[in-house]
Amino acid sequence: MMDSGWAWAGLAVAAGWLVTRAENGAPLAPARGAAAGVLSLLAAVAAYAFGETIAGGGALTSFVGNEQLVWWVAGLLFGAPLGAVGACAHRAGVIGLLARLTVPVGAAVQMALIPPGRNEVITAIGQWVVGVAAAAGIVFVVVRFLLSLRRPSEPAGAQAA
């Protein structure tokens, strides 16, 4: 009902963010995020294909069909940039803001261009649920960004109590 393209992309962004959250600006953070993005999408495709194969009663040889090949290639192509975006979400400034907005904006765009569902009711519900969640995510990210701009920065030698 809510479709899965934006969630699939969000997995790679989240993986890139998770593996680099302790690095805080390390030079290899985008590369590590990219690797995590690719690995997470390939693992998701494998898990989905395995589940579909088992649920469908098919042989494990159907695990790598033509339809699955498209998703394997998409995971390789899109996992790296999405994971690198996740690694950039830690950054301050406009780069970090854009990285944090990637998933909610992507979800909103997908709902507008490729609506979910097979009938009008399901489509309307899916668009409403994902649209509201995306709008809330965008507002949350932008408000936090604007509040961080207004917050006075700590002097260089000051320590938090």
DSSP file with accessible surface (Angstrom, degrees, kcal/mol):
  #  RESIDUE AA STRUCTURE BP1 BP2  ACC     N-H-->O    O-->H-N    N-H-->O    O-->H-N    TCO  KAPPA ALPHA  PHI   PSI    X-CA   Y-CA   Z-CA
    1    1 A M              0   0  112      0, 0.0   125,-0.1     0, 0.0     3,-0.1   0.000 360.0 360.0 360.0 -37.4    0.0    0.0    0.0
    2    2 A M        -     0   0   85      1,-0.2   109,-0.0   114,-0.1   121,-0.0   0.378 360.0-132.3 -97.0   4.2    2.8    2.4    0.8
    3    3 A D        -     0   0   67      1,-0.1    -1,-0.2     2,-0.1     4,-0.1   0.123   7.3-122.5  61.5 174.9    5.0    1.1   -2.0
    4    4 A S  S  > S+     0   0   71      2,-0.1     4,-2.8     3,-0.1     5,-0.2   0.514  80.7  93.6-134.5  -4.3    8.6    0.3   -1.3
    5    5 A G  H  > S+     0   0   25      1,-0.2     4,-2.3     2,-0.2     5,-0.2   0.940  94.4  43.7 -59.6 -46.3   11.0    2.2   -3.5
    6    6 A W  H  > S+     0   0   66      1,-0.2     4,-2.3     2,-0.2    -1,-0.2   0.882 115.5  48.9 -68.3 -35.6   11.5    5.1   -1.1
    7    7 A A  H  > S+     0   0   45      2,-0.2     4,-1.7     1,-0.2    -1,-0.2   0.886 109.5  52.6 -70.3 -37.2   11.8    2.7    1.8
    8    8 A W  H  X S+     0   0   44     -4,-2.8     4,-1.2     2,-0.2    -2,-0.2   0.935 112.8  44.3 -62.5 -45.0   14.4    0.6   -0.1
    9    9 A A  H  X S+     0   0   25     -4,-2.3     4,-2.0     1,-0.2    -2,-0.2   0.896 109.3  57.5 -65.7 -38.5   16.4    3.8   -0.8
   10   10 A G  H  X S+     0   0   13     -4,-2.3     4,-2.9     1,-0.2    -1,-0.2   0.830  98.7  60.6 -62.1 -31.2   16.0    4.8    2.8
   11   11 A L  H  X S+     0   0   73     -4,-1.7     4,-2.5     2,-0.2    -1,-0.2   0.933 105.9  46.1 -61.7 -44.2   17.6    1.6    3.9
   12   12 A A  H  X S+     0   0    0     -4,-1.2     4,-2.3     2,-0.2    -2,-0.2   0.910 113.3  49.1 -66.6 -40.0   20.8    2.5    2.1
   13   13 A V  H  X S+     0   0   14     -4,-2.0     4,-2.3     2,-0.2    -2,-0.2   0.940 112.5  48.2 -63.7 -45.4   20.8    6.0    3.5
   14   14 A A  H  X S+     0   0   43     -4,-2.9     4,-3.0     1,-0.2    -2,-0.2   0.903 110.3  51.7 -63.2 -39.8   20.2    4.7    7.0
   15   15 A A  H  X S+     0   0   16     -4,-2.5     4,-2.2     2,-0.2    -1,-0.2   0.928 110.1  48.7 -63.5 -43.3   23.0    2.1    6.6
   16   16 A G  H  X S+     0   0    0     -4,-2.3     4,-0.7     1,-0.2    -1,-0.2   0.899 113.8  47.2 -62.2 -38.3   25.4    4.8    5.5
   17   17 A W  H >X S+     0   0  104     -4,-2.3     4,-0.8    -5,-0.2     3,-0.6   0.930 111.5  50.7 -68.1 -44.8   24.4    7.0    8.4
   18   18 A L  H >< S+     0   0   85     -4,-3.0     3,-0.5     1,-0.2     4,-0.3   0.889 109.6  47.7 -64.5 -42.2   24.7    4.1   10.9
   19   19 A V  H 3< S+     0   0   61     -4,-2.2    -1,-0.2     1,-0.2    -2,-0.2   0.667 120.6  37.8 -76.8 -12.3   28.2    3.0   10.0
   20   20 A T  H XX S+     0   0    1     -4,-0.7     3,-1.4    -3,-0.6     4,-0.8   0.385  81.7 102.8-116.2   4.4   29.6    6.5   10.0
   21   21 A R  T << S+     0   0  151     -4,-0.8     3,-0.2    -3,-0.5    -2,-0.1   0.801  86.7  45.1 -64.4 -25.8   27.9    8.1   13.0
   22   22 A A  T 34 S+     0   0   99     -4,-0.3    -1,-0.3     1,-0.2    -2,-0.1   0.587 100.1  71.2 -90.4  -7.1   30.9    7.8   15.2
   23   23 A E  T <4 S-     0   0   46     -3,-1.4     3,-0.2     3,-0.1    -2,-0.2   0.733  75.0-164.9 -84.6 -25.8   33.4    9.1   12.6
   24   24 A N  S  < S-     0   0  135     -4,-0.8    -3,-0.1     1,-0.2    -2,-0.0   0.872  75.8 -18.3  41.6  67.2   32.2   12.7   12.6
   25   25 A G  S    S+     0   0   64     -5,-0.2    -1,-0.2     1,-0.2    63,-0.0   0.649  86.8 165.1  88.9  13.9   33.9   14.0    9.4
   26   26 A A    >   -     0   0   33     -6,-0.2     3,-1.6    -3,-0.2    -1,-0.2  -0.346  45.8-120.1 -62.3 146.5   36.5   11.3    8.9
   27   27 A P  T 3  S+     0   0  127      0, 0.0     4,-0.3     0, 0.0    -1,-0.1   0.813 110.9  46.3 -62.2 -29.5   37.9   11.4    5.4
   28   28 A L  T 3> S+     0   0  120      1,-0.2     4,-2.5     2,-0.1     5,-0.2   0.392  81.6 103.4 -93.8   5.7   36.8    7.8    4.5
   29   29 A A  H <> S+     0   0    7     -3,-1.6     4,-2.9     1,-0.2     5,-0.2   0.914  79.5  49.2 -58.2 -46.7   33.2    8.2    5.9
   30   30 A P  H  > S+     0   0   39      0, 0.0     4,-2.5     0, 0.0    -1,-0.2   0.910 112.2  49.2 -61.9 -36.0   31.5    8.6    2.5
   31   31 A A  H  > S+     0   0   61     -4,-0.3     4,-2.3     2,-0.2    -2,-0.2   0.920 112.8  46.7 -67.6 -41.5   33.3    5.6    1.1
   32   32 A R  H  X S+     0   0  133     -4,-2.5     4,-2.3     2,-0.2    -1,-0.2   0.904 113.0  50.1 -66.5 -39.0   32.3    3.5    4.2
   33   33 A G  H  X S+     0   0    0     -4,-2.9     4,-2.4    -5,-0.2    -2,-0.2   0.906 109.3  51.6 -63.7 -40.6   28.8    4.8    3.8
   34   34 A A  H  X S+     0   0   19     -4,-2.5     4,-2.3    49,-0.3    49,-0.2   0.926 110.2  48.4 -62.4 -44.3   28.7    3.9    0.2
   35   35 A A  H  X S+     0   0   53     -4,-2.3     4,-2.6     1,-0.2     5,-0.2   0.921 111.9  49.4 -63.1 -42.2   29.9    0.3    0.9
   36   36 A A  H  X S+     0   0   14     -4,-2.3     4,-2.5     1,-0.2    -1,-0.2   0.886 109.2  53.3 -64.6 -37.8   27.3    0.0    3.7
   37   37 A G  H  X S+     0   0    0     -4,-2.4     4,-2.1     2,-0.2    43,-0.2   0.935 111.3  44.8 -62.4 -46.0   24.6    1.2    1.3
   38   38 A V  H  X S+     0   0   27     -4,-2.3     4,-2.6    41,-0.2     5,-0.2   0.951 114.9  47.8 -63.2 -48.9   25.5   -1.3   -1.4
   39   39 A L  H  X S+     0   0  117     -4,-2.6     4,-2.4     1,-0.2    -2,-0.2   0.896 111.2  50.7 -62.2 -39.7   25.7   -4.2    1.1
   40   40 A S  H  X S+     0   0   20     -4,-2.5     4,-2.3    -5,-0.2    -1,-0.2   0.914 112.3  46.1 -67.1 -40.1   22.4   -3.3    2.8
   41   41 A L  H  X S+     0   0    0     -4,-2.1     4,-2.6     2,-0.2    -2,-0.2   0.904 112.9  49.4 -69.7 -39.3   20.5   -3.2   -0.5
   42   42 A L  H  X S+     0   0   39     -4,-2.6     4,-2.5     2,-0.2    -2,-0.2   0.910 112.0  49.0 -64.8 -39.1   22.0   -6.4   -1.7
   43   43 A A  H  X S+     0   0   62     -4,-2.4     4,-2.7    -5,-0.2    -2,-0.2   0.903 111.1  50.5 -65.4 -38.9   21.1   -8.0    1.6
   44   44 A A  H  X S+     0   0   29     -4,-2.3     4,-2.5     2,-0.2    -2,-0.2   0.915 111.2  47.5 -65.5 -42.6   17.5   -6.7    1.3
   45   45 A V  H  X S+     0   0    7     -4,-2.6     4,-2.9     2,-0.2     5,-0.2   0.928 113.2  49.0 -63.7 -42.7   17.2   -8.0   -2.3
   46   46 A A  H  X S+     0   0   27     -4,-2.5     4,-2.7     2,-0.2     5,-0.2   0.931 112.2  47.7 -63.3 -45.0   18.5  -11.4   -1.2
   47   47 A A  H  X S+     0   0   67     -4,-2.7     4,-2.5     2,-0.2    -1,-0.2   0.920 114.3  46.7 -63.0 -42.9   16.2  -11.6    1.8
   48   48 A Y  H  X S+     0   0  129     -4,-2.5     4,-2.8     2,-0.2     5,-0.2   0.943 114.0  47.2 -64.6 -46.6   13.2  -10.6   -0.3
   49   49 A A  H  X S+     0   0    0     -4,-2.9     4,-2.4     1,-0.2    -2,-0.2   0.916 113.2  49.0 -62.8 -41.5   14.1  -13.1   -3.1
   50   50 A F  H  X S+     0   0  103     -4,-2.7     4,-2.6    -5,-0.2     5,-0.2   0.937 112.4  48.0 -64.0 -45.8   14.6  -15.8   -0.5
   51   51 A G  H  X S+     0   0   35     -4,-2.5     4,-2.9    -5,-0.2     5,-0.2   0.913 112.9  47.7 -61.9 -43.9   11.3  -15.1    1.2
   52   52 A E  H  X S+     0   0  102     -4,-2.8     4,-2.1     2,-0.2     6,-0.3   0.885 111.7  50.9 -64.7 -38.8    9.4  -15.0   -2.1
   53   53 A T  H  <>S+     0   0   11     -4,-2.4     5,-1.7    -5,-0.2     4,-0.4   0.939 114.7  42.5 -65.1 -45.2   11.0  -18.3   -3.2
   54   54 A I  H ><5S+     0   0   97     -4,-2.6     3,-1.1     1,-0.2    -2,-0.2   0.937 115.9  48.1 -67.7 -45.7   10.1  -20.0    0.0
   55   55 A A  H 3<5S+     0   0   87     -4,-2.9    -1,-0.2     1,-0.3    -2,-0.2   0.859 112.2  49.9 -64.5 -35.4    6.6  -18.6    0.1
   56   56 A G  T 3<5S-     0   0   67     -4,-2.1    -1,-0.3    -5,-0.2    -2,-0.2   0.506 109.3-123.2 -81.5  -4.8    6.0  -19.5   -3.5
   57   57 A G  T < 5 +     0   0   68     -3,-1.1    -3,-0.2    -4,-0.4    -4,-0.1   0.659  62.2 145.8  72.2  15.5    7.2  -23.0   -3.0
   58   58 A G      < -     0   0   37     -5,-1.7    -1,-0.2    -6,-0.3     2,-0.1  -0.297  54.9 -94.6 -81.7 167.7    9.8  -22.6   -5.7
   59   59 A A    >   -     0   0   61      1,-0.1     3,-1.9    -3,-0.1    -1,-0.1  -0.446  33.3-113.8 -76.8 154.4   13.2  -24.1   -5.9
   60   60 A L  G >  S+     0   0  104      1,-0.3     3,-1.4     2,-0.2     4,-0.2   0.676 111.9  74.5 -64.9 -13.5   16.1  -22.2   -4.6
   61   61 A T  G >  S+     0   0  130      1,-0.3     3,-0.8     2,-0.1    -1,-0.3   0.768  86.8  61.8 -70.6 -20.9   17.4  -22.0   -8.1
   62   62 A S  G X  S+     0   0   62     -3,-1.9     3,-0.7     1,-0.2    -1,-0.3   0.429  76.2  97.1 -82.1   3.6   14.7  -19.4   -8.9
   63   63 A F  G <  S+     0   0   50     -3,-1.4     2,-0.4     1,-0.3    -1,-0.2   0.775  85.5  44.0 -60.9 -28.4   16.3  -17.2   -6.3
   64   64 A V  G <  S+     0   0   91     -3,-0.8    -1,-0.3    -4,-0.2     2,-0.1  -0.557  82.7 152.5-120.5  69.0   18.2  -15.4   -9.1
   65   65 A G    <>  -     0   0   29     -3,-0.7     4,-2.1    -2,-0.4    -3,-0.0  -0.217  61.6 -92.0 -87.4-178.5   15.6  -14.8  -11.8
   66   66 A N  H  > S+     0   0  143      1,-0.2     4,-1.3     2,-0.2    -1,-0.1   0.892 126.4  50.4 -63.1 -41.0   15.4  -12.1  -14.4
   67   67 A E  H  > S+     0   0  128      1,-0.2     4,-1.2     2,-0.2     3,-0.2   0.912 110.7  49.6 -64.3 -40.4   13.3   -9.8  -12.2
   68   68 A Q  H  > S+     0   0   22      1,-0.2     4,-2.4     2,-0.2    -2,-0.2   0.870 102.1  62.7 -65.5 -34.5   15.7  -10.3   -9.3
   69   69 A L  H  X S+     0   0   92     -4,-2.1     4,-2.5     1,-0.2     5,-0.2   0.893  99.2  55.0 -59.5 -38.5   18.6   -9.4  -11.6
   70   70 A V  H  X S+     0   0   96     -4,-1.3     4,-2.5    -3,-0.2    -1,-0.2   0.924 110.5  45.3 -59.9 -43.6   17.2   -5.9  -12.1
   71   71 A W  H  X S+     0   0   98     -4,-1.2     4,-2.4     2,-0.2    -2,-0.2   0.850 110.1  53.9 -72.2 -33.4   17.1   -5.4   -8.3
   72   72 A W  H  X S+     0   0   51     -4,-2.4     4,-1.9     2,-0.2    -2,-0.2   0.948 112.6  44.2 -62.1 -46.8   20.6   -6.8   -7.8
   73   73 A V  H  X S+     0   0   68     -4,-2.5     4,-2.7     1,-0.2     5,-0.2   0.919 112.5  51.9 -65.1 -42.0   21.9   -4.3  -10.4
   74   74 A A  H  X S+     0   0   15     -4,-2.5     4,-3.1    -5,-0.2     5,-0.5   0.906 107.8  52.8 -61.8 -39.1   19.9   -1.5   -8.9
   75   75 A G  H  X S+     0   0    0     -4,-2.4     4,-1.5     1,-0.2     5,-0.3   0.901 111.6  45.9 -62.2 -40.0   21.3   -2.3   -5.5
   76   76 A L  H  X S+     0   0  100     -4,-1.9     4,-0.6     2,-0.2    -2,-0.2   0.909 118.7  41.3 -68.2 -41.5   24.8   -2.1   -6.9
   77   77 A L  H  < S+     0   0  111     -4,-2.7    -2,-0.2     1,-0.1    -3,-0.2   0.907 126.8  28.4 -74.0 -44.9   24.2    1.2   -8.8
   78   78 A F  H  X S+     0   0  112     -4,-3.1     4,-2.0    -5,-0.2     5,-0.2   0.674 104.6  74.4 -95.7 -18.2   22.1    3.1   -6.3
   79   79 A G  H  X S+     0   0    0     -4,-1.5     4,-2.7    -5,-0.5     5,-0.2   0.910  94.7  52.0 -62.6 -41.7   23.5    1.7   -3.0
   80   80 A A  H  X S+     0   0   34     -4,-0.6     4,-2.4    -5,-0.3     5,-0.2   0.963 113.1  40.5 -64.7 -52.5   26.8    3.6   -3.2
   81   81 A P  H  > S+     0   0   69      0, 0.0     4,-2.1     0, 0.0    -1,-0.2   0.919 117.7  49.2 -65.6 -36.1   25.4    7.1   -3.7
   82   82 A L  H  X S+     0   0   30     -4,-2.0     4,-2.1     2,-0.2    -2,-0.2   0.911 111.8  48.4 -68.5 -39.6   22.6    6.6   -1.3
   83   83 A G  H  X S+     0   0    0     -4,-2.7     4,-1.9    -5,-0.2   -49,-0.3   0.899 110.4  51.7 -64.8 -38.6   25.0    5.2    1.4
   84   84 A A  H  X S+     0   0   25     -4,-2.4     4,-1.4    -5,-0.2    -2,-0.2   0.887 106.9  53.9 -65.3 -36.3   27.3    8.2    0.8
   85   85 A V  H  X S+     0   0   41     -4,-2.1     4,-0.7     1,-0.2     3,-0.4   0.929 107.0  51.7 -61.2 -43.8   24.3   10.5    1.3
   86   86 A G  H >< S+     0   0    0     -4,-2.1     3,-0.9     1,-0.2     4,-0.3   0.892 106.4  53.7 -60.2 -38.0   23.7    8.8    4.6
   87   87 A A  H >< S+     0   0    8     -4,-1.9     3,-0.7     1,-0.2    -1,-0.2   0.826 106.8  53.0 -66.1 -28.5   27.3    9.4    5.6
   88   88 A C  H >< S+     0   0   22     -4,-1.4     3,-1.6    -3,-0.4    -1,-0.2   0.587  84.2  86.4 -82.7 -10.0   26.9   13.1    4.8
   89   89 A A  T << S+     0   0   13     -3,-0.9    -1,-0.2    -4,-0.7    -2,-0.2   0.727  82.2  61.6 -64.9 -17.8   23.8   13.4    7.1
   90   90 A H  T <  S+     0   0   52     -3,-0.7    -1,-0.3    -4,-0.3    -2,-0.1   0.679  84.7 101.9 -78.6 -18.5   26.1   14.0   10.0
   91   91 A R  S <  S-     0   0  117     -3,-1.6     2,-0.1    -4,-0.1     8,-0.1  -0.319  70.4-127.4 -70.6 150.9   27.5   17.1    8.5
   92   92 A A     >  +     0   0   94      4,-0.1     4,-0.6     3,-0.1     3,-0.3  -0.435  69.2  31.2 -85.5 164.6   26.5   20.6    9.5
   93   93 A G  H  > S-     0   0   33      1,-0.2     4,-2.1     2,-0.2     5,-0.1  -0.299 114.3 -34.6  87.2-166.4   25.3   23.1    7.0
   94   94 A V  H  > S+     0   0   91      1,-0.2     4,-3.0     2,-0.2     5,-0.2   0.859 131.4  57.8 -66.3 -36.7   23.5   22.8    3.7
   95   95 A I  H  > S+     0   0   89     -3,-0.3     4,-2.2     1,-0.2    -1,-0.2   0.943 110.2  44.2 -60.7 -47.0   25.2   19.5    2.8
   96   96 A G  H  X S+     0   0    0     -4,-0.6     4,-2.5     2,-0.2    -1,-0.2   0.900 112.5  52.8 -63.6 -40.1   23.9   17.8    5.9
   97   97 A L  H  X S+     0   0   25     -4,-2.1     4,-1.6     2,-0.2    -2,-0.2   0.948 110.5  46.6 -60.7 -48.4   20.5   19.4    5.5
   98   98 A L  H  X S+     0   0  101     -4,-3.0     4,-0.7     1,-0.2    -1,-0.2   0.896 112.0  51.3 -62.8 -38.9   20.2   18.0    1.9
   99   99 A A  H >< S+     0   0    8     -4,-2.2     3,-0.8    -5,-0.2     4,-0.4   0.919 110.3  48.7 -64.3 -42.0   21.3   14.6    3.0
  100  100 A R  H 3< S+     0   0   83     -4,-2.5    -1,-0.2     1,-0.2     3,-0.2   0.762 110.9  51.5 -70.0 -23.6   18.8   14.5    5.8
  101  101 A L  H 3X S+     0   0   25     -4,-1.6     4,-2.3    -5,-0.2     5,-0.4   0.590  85.2  91.1 -87.0  -9.7   16.0   15.6    3.4
  102  102 A T  H <X S+     0   0   47     -3,-0.8     4,-2.3    -4,-0.7     5,-0.2   0.911  88.1  41.7 -56.0 -50.1   16.8   12.9    0.8
  103  103 A V  H  > S+     0   0   42     -4,-0.4     4,-2.6    -3,-0.2     5,-0.2   0.960 117.1  43.7 -70.7 -49.6   14.4   10.2    2.2
  104  104 A P  H  > S+     0   0   19      0, 0.0     4,-2.2     0, 0.0    -1,-0.2   0.918 117.6  46.1 -65.1 -36.7   11.3   12.3    3.0
  105  105 A V  H  X S+     0   0   65     -4,-2.3     4,-2.8     2,-0.2     5,-0.2   0.930 112.6  51.3 -67.9 -41.0   11.6   14.2   -0.2
  106  106 A G  H  X S+     0   0   34     -4,-2.3     4,-2.5    -5,-0.4    -1,-0.2   0.902 109.7  50.0 -60.9 -40.0   12.1   11.0   -2.2
  107  107 A A  H  X S+     0   0    3     -4,-2.6     4,-2.2     2,-0.2    -1,-0.2   0.928 111.7  47.8 -64.9 -43.3    9.0    9.5   -0.5
  108  108 A A  H  X S+     0   0   39     -4,-2.2     4,-1.7    -5,-0.2    -2,-0.2   0.920 112.7  48.6 -64.2 -42.5    6.9   12.5   -1.4
  109  109 A V  H  X S+     0   0   73     -4,-2.8     4,-2.8     1,-0.2     5,-0.3   0.921 110.6  50.9 -64.6 -43.5    8.1   12.5   -5.0
  110  110 A Q  H  X S+     0   0   28     -4,-2.5     4,-3.0     1,-0.2    -1,-0.2   0.915 108.6  51.6 -62.0 -40.7    7.5    8.8   -5.4
  111  111 A M  H  < S+     0   0    7     -4,-2.2    -1,-0.2     1,-0.2    -2,-0.2   0.849 114.1  44.7 -65.4 -31.0    3.9    9.2   -4.1
  112  112 A A  H  < S+     0   0   74     -4,-1.7    -2,-0.2    -5,-0.2    -1,-0.2   0.902 125.2  30.0 -78.1 -39.8    3.3   12.0   -6.6
  113  113 A L  H  < S+     0   0  132     -4,-2.8    -2,-0.2     1,-0.2    -3,-0.2   0.831 132.9  25.7 -91.4 -36.6    4.9   10.3   -9.6
  114  114 A I  S  < S-     0   0  104     -4,-3.0    -1,-0.2    -5,-0.3    -2,-0.1  -0.720  80.3-160.3-129.5  80.0    4.3    6.6   -9.0
  115  115 A P        -     0   0   61      0, 0.0    -4,-0.1     0, 0.0     8,-0.1  -0.292  17.8-121.8 -64.1 147.4    1.3    6.3   -6.7
  116  116 A P        +     0   0    4      0, 0.0    11,-0.2     0, 0.0     3,-0.1  -0.296  62.1  44.2 -81.4 170.2    0.9    3.0   -4.8
  117  117 A G  S    S-     0   0   39      1,-0.1     3,-0.1     5,-0.1  -115,-0.0   0.032  72.3-104.5  89.7 168.2   -1.9    0.5   -4.9
  118  118 A R  S    S+     0   0  246      1,-0.0     2,-0.3     0, 0.0    -1,-0.1   0.369  96.3  35.4-114.1  -3.2   -4.1   -1.2   -7.4
  119  119 A N  S  > S-     0   0   87     -3,-0.1     4,-2.5     1,-0.1     5,-0.2  -0.945  88.8 -99.9-144.4 170.9   -7.3    0.8   -6.9
  120  120 A E  H  > S+     0   0  170     -2,-0.3     4,-2.6     1,-0.2     5,-0.2   0.858 117.1  51.0 -63.1 -38.2   -8.3    4.3   -6.0
  121  121 A V  H  > S+     0   0   97      2,-0.2     4,-2.6     1,-0.2     5,-0.2   0.954 113.6  43.1 -66.4 -49.4   -9.0    3.7   -2.3
  122  122 A I  H  > S+     0   0   56      1,-0.2     4,-2.8     2,-0.2     5,-0.2   0.909 114.7  51.6 -63.2 -41.1   -5.6    2.0   -1.7
  123  123 A T  H  X S+     0   0   29     -4,-2.5     4,-2.8     2,-0.2     5,-0.2   0.944 111.3  47.0 -60.7 -46.5   -3.8    4.6   -3.8
  124  124 A A  H  X S+     0   0   55     -4,-2.6     4,-2.3    -5,-0.2    -2,-0.2   0.922 114.3  46.5 -63.6 -43.7   -5.5    7.5   -1.8
  125  125 A I  H  X S+     0   0   73     -4,-2.6     4,-2.9     2,-0.2     5,-0.3   0.942 114.2  47.6 -64.7 -47.1   -4.7    5.9    1.6
  126  126 A G  H  X S+     0   0    0     -4,-2.8     4,-2.4     1,-0.2     5,-0.4   0.926 113.5  47.4 -60.3 -45.7   -1.1    5.1    0.6
  127  127 A Q  H  X S+     0   0   68     -4,-2.8     4,-2.3    -5,-0.2     5,-0.2   0.902 114.0  48.1 -62.9 -40.3   -0.5    8.6   -0.7
  128  128 A W  H  X S+     0   0  178     -4,-2.3     4,-2.6    -5,-0.2     5,-0.3   0.950 114.1  44.7 -66.6 -48.4   -2.0   10.2    2.3
  129  129 A V  H  X S+     0   0   53     -4,-2.9     4,-2.2     2,-0.2     5,-0.2   0.955 120.8  38.4 -62.4 -51.8   -0.1    8.1    4.9
  130  130 A V  H  X S+     0   0    4     -4,-2.4     4,-2.9    -5,-0.3     5,-0.2   0.910 116.1  53.6 -68.8 -37.8    3.3    8.4    3.1
  131  131 A G  H  X S+     0   0   27     -4,-2.3     4,-2.7    -5,-0.4    -2,-0.2   0.924 111.0  45.1 -62.4 -44.2    2.7   12.1    2.2
  132  132 A V  H  X S+     0   0   70     -4,-2.6     4,-2.7    -5,-0.2     5,-0.2   0.925 114.8  48.3 -66.0 -43.9    1.9   13.1    5.8
  133  133 A A  H  X S+     0   0   62     -4,-2.2     4,-2.4    -5,-0.3    -2,-0.2   0.917 113.3  48.0 -63.0 -40.7    4.9   11.2    7.1
  134  134 A A  H  X S+     0   0    6     -4,-2.9     4,-2.7     2,-0.2    -2,-0.2   0.931 112.2  48.7 -65.5 -43.9    7.1   12.7    4.5
  135  135 A A  H  X S+     0   0   51     -4,-2.7     4,-2.7    -5,-0.2     5,-0.2   0.920 111.9  49.2 -62.5 -42.8    5.8   16.2    5.2
  136  136 A A  H  X S+     0   0   58     -4,-2.7     4,-2.7     2,-0.2    -1,-0.2   0.913 111.7  49.6 -62.8 -40.8    6.3   15.7    8.9
  137  137 A G  H  X S+     0   0   24     -4,-2.4     4,-2.5    -5,-0.2     5,-0.2   0.920 111.3  48.6 -64.0 -41.9    9.9   14.5    8.3
  138  138 A I  H  X S+     0   0   50     -4,-2.7     4,-2.6     2,-0.2     5,-0.3   0.941 112.9  47.4 -63.8 -46.2   10.7   17.5    6.1
  139  139 A V  H  X S+     0   0   90     -4,-2.7     4,-2.8     1,-0.2     5,-0.3   0.932 112.4  50.4 -61.4 -44.7    9.3   19.9    8.7
  140  140 A F  H  X S+     0   0  124     -4,-2.7     4,-2.4    -5,-0.2     5,-0.2   0.936 113.0  45.1 -59.3 -47.8   11.2   18.2   11.5
  141  141 A V  H  X S+     0   0   20     -4,-2.5     4,-2.2     2,-0.2    -1,-0.2   0.930 115.5  46.5 -64.4 -44.9   14.5   18.3    9.6
  142  142 A V  H  X S+     0   0   49     -4,-2.6     4,-2.8    -5,-0.2     5,-0.2   0.925 112.5  49.6 -67.1 -42.4   14.1   21.9    8.5
  143  143 A V  H  X S+     0   0   70     -4,-2.8     4,-2.7    -5,-0.3     5,-0.2   0.936 111.7  48.7 -63.0 -44.5   13.1   23.1   12.0
  144  144 A R  H  X S+     0   0  156     -4,-2.4     4,-2.0    -5,-0.3    -1,-0.2   0.903 112.1  49.9 -61.4 -39.7   16.0   21.3   13.6
  145  145 A F  H  X S+     0   0   26     -4,-2.2     4,-1.4    -5,-0.2    -2,-0.2   0.942 112.0  46.7 -63.4 -47.1   18.4   22.9   11.0
  146  146 A L  H  X S+     0   0   90     -4,-2.8     4,-1.2     1,-0.2    -2,-0.2   0.892 111.8  51.2 -64.7 -38.3   17.0   26.4   11.5
  147  147 A L  H  X S+     0   0   90     -4,-2.7     4,-1.3     1,-0.2    -1,-0.2   0.868 106.1  55.3 -66.4 -34.6   17.2   26.0   15.3
  148  148 A S  H  < S+     0   0   52     -4,-2.0    -1,-0.2     1,-0.2    -2,-0.2   0.817 104.8  54.1 -68.1 -28.1   20.8   24.9   15.0
  149  149 A L  H  < S+     0   0  112     -4,-1.4    -1,-0.2     1,-0.2    -2,-0.2   0.836 110.2  46.2 -71.7 -31.8   21.6   28.1   13.1
  150  150 A R  H  < S+     0   0  205     -4,-1.2    -2,-0.2    -3,-0.1    -1,-0.2   0.698  90.1  98.9 -83.0 -21.0   20.1   30.2   15.9
  151  151 A R  S  < S-     0   0  162     -4,-1.3     2,-0.1    -5,-0.1    -3,-0.0  -0.508  82.0-118.0 -70.2 127.7   22.0   28.3   18.7
  152  152 A P        -     0   0  119      0, 0.0     2,-0.2     0, 0.0    -1,-0.1  -0.428  30.4-117.6 -67.3 139.2   25.1   30.2   19.8
  153  153 A S        -     0   0  114     -4,-0.1     3,-0.1    -2,-0.1    -4,-0.0  -0.492  27.7-110.1 -77.9 149.6   28.2   28.2   19.2
  154  154 A E        -     0   0  124     -2,-0.2    -1,-0.1     1,-0.1     0, 0.0  -0.507  37.3-101.1 -76.0 142.1   30.4   27.2   22.1
  155  155 A P    >   -     0   0   96      0, 0.0     3,-1.2     0, 0.0    -1,-0.1  -0.279  38.6-106.7 -59.4 153.6   33.8   28.8   22.5
  156  156 A A  T 3  S+     0   0  114      1,-0.3    -2,-0.1    -3,-0.1     0, 0.0   0.847 115.5  37.7 -56.2 -40.4   36.6   26.6   21.3
  157  157 A G  T 3  S+     0   0   74      2,-0.1    -1,-0.3     0, 0.0     2,-0.1   0.496  89.6 115.3 -93.7  -1.8   38.0   25.8   24.8
  158  158 A A    <   -     0   0   44     -3,-1.2     2,-0.4     1,-0.0    -4,-0.1  -0.404  49.6-154.7 -74.8 143.3   34.7   25.5   26.6
  159  159 A Q        -     0   0  182     -2,-0.1     2,-0.2     0, 0.0    -2,-0.1  -0.936  19.9-114.7-117.4 143.7   33.6   22.1   28.0
  160  160 A A              0   0   85     -2,-0.4     0, 0.0     1,-0.1     0, 0.0  -0.480 360.0 360.0 -73.9 144.6   30.1   21.0   28.7
  161  161 A A              0   0  152     -2,-0.2    -1,-0.1     0, 0.0     0, 0.0  -0.341 360.0 360.0 -76.7 360.0   29.2   20.4   32.3
